[in-house]
Amino acid sequence: MQILPEDRSFSVGSALRILPLGDSITWGHGSPDGNGYRYKLLRLLAGNDITYIGSHKSGSMANSNNEGHSGALISDMSLHALKSMHLQPNVILLLAGTNDIYKDVDAATAPARLGSLIDNLITMSPNAAILVAQIPPMNDTSRNAAAQTFNAAIPGIVTSRAGSGAKVLTVERDPRFTTIYLPDGLHPDDLGYGLLAGMFSTGIQRAAEAGWISEPDPLPTANRTACDTFLTWDPKFGTIATGVGSADSAFVSSWQPAGRLATGNVGPPKTWWGADLPQGKWVRLADMDGDGRDDYFADGGVNWINKGEIATGLGEAVGVMFADINGDGRDDYLWISPEGLVTAYINGGEKKGGGWLWTSLGQIAGEGTGATRETTRFADIDGDGKADYMVVGKEGSLNAWLNFGYGDKPDWYPLGIIATGIGDAAGVQLVDLNNDGRADYVWLDKDGAAKAYINNRGGSGGLAPDWINAGSIATGVGAKREELRFADLNGDGKKDYVWVDHASGALDVWFNTATGGSYVVGDGTVFAEYANPLGISLECTNF
């Protein structure tokens, strides 16, 4: 049965910088793709400028930031929210209380704690619209009764704050949301998450109609000193945290043959320059609709749906590249001139009634970098969902600029040389092999054999990645490297090995079934100074 919320796209009129705040349901536990309600809400809000914020990521979607913390109680959430308040949300989606009720952590006083949490959020972010959702039902009879009592108290808690001028509203539970959508008795299944998305979409629409959602506040500048130059340590405190001290296993590559997933012979768009080239030359694989699967200029992944011509083109087919510049999950259209100048169009998705929406950014990169078309690369190397800009040197070195922009247009922060290279520039590809959101360094030899270095983020304390040698990850399949691509065709977050037939454009695919190498010791650990109005002290330290 399909009960996902109907398409009810509407224009908020302002960019949305959304903080999803809650527990494992906000994180997406039990959701097949790990995105929970967040990706479904993104689709319901299609056409709006949306950025999710949060201190960590979960799910397969590119823009997967959130403050959903497994096991979190209401009393934990002020601290969790504080981690993201410097990013100035204008909408906060609050789903809190499930663990208090389920674990019976003084359930009778949970509404009072929720009120205190809302007060804290109002103090921390007075300009944000705060949407307070009623929690899902529970399979256990006594727990469900307590959940109903808790939910019944929420409108009164919210109304008392709204009556004082706060931008707070109740997101009422969809009456269709029953325990049949809770397979484990606590967490929704995919249909349940669809109902949650519909609830929050309705709440955002109500907040917009009330005039509560304005353009997000400017982000803080980076011209302050975070810590004193010299730190001293007082031994009286001893060990203040034992640390998780764990990481997953080392990266191990493996590939599952999937056979021919596209027959090719589609024929290039007549308006493309270079339409007389062999079809394999103009085939592009990119996520056009933000579903996490790379498309063959079509929608839906492995079952291809013809969308016709979606872009008229700017120049030769060999100059076309796709990359997600603004972090909305959809790959944008880039054209690189022979001199390496990059012109960009933001992918606004499929328009109602047909066609595709493109917004020009003009020239975004290439001036004065020494790049050419052949040496230009775009890939997300820091895991923030936005493609960064790199120029490949003759021996495969990488000169990198991080994409620090907010909104659609990028701002580039120079990192300098982040990799020394292991072979000629033509063999360098930057692709996520292990679903950690960060592009890894792959070098293909002329016969298609691949070596890889896994991107271990800035483990040495800087922004540039540490590279972990994974050795040989593929021996080749008899194709030349110019016929080989890496693209995620099944939506698992790992780029697959694809042979694009030179003559026909057909795709032969080996699914990436690699394991390990996704996270390291210390991921998620934060030491920071934050001046805040609640008296919560996070000391400035370094390590």
Secondary structure, DSSP 8 states (H G I E B T S, - for coil): ------------SS-EEEEEEESHHHHTTT-TTS-TTHHHHHHHTTTS-EEE--SEE-SSSSS-EEEE-TT--GGGHHHHHHTTGGG--SEEEEE--HHHHHTTSSGGGHHHHHHHHHHHHHHH-TTSEEEEE-----SSHHHHHHHHHHHHHHHHHHHHHHTTT--EEEE---TT--GGG-TTSSS--HHHHHHHHHHHHHHHHHHHHTT----------S-S-SS-SS----GGG--S-----------B--EEEEEEEE-------TTSBTTTS-HHHH---B-SSSSSS-BSSEESTTS-EE-------SSBGGGEEEE-SSSSSS-EEEEE-TT--EEEEEEEEE-TTSSEEEEEEEEEE-TTS---GGGEEEE-SSSSSS-EEEEE-TTS-EEEEEE--SSSS--EEEEEEEE--SS-GGGEEEE-SSSSSS-EEEEE-TTS-EEEEEE-TTTTSSSS--EEEEEEEE---S--GGGEEEE-SSSSSS-EEEEE-TTT--EEEEEE--BS-S--TTTT--------TT---------
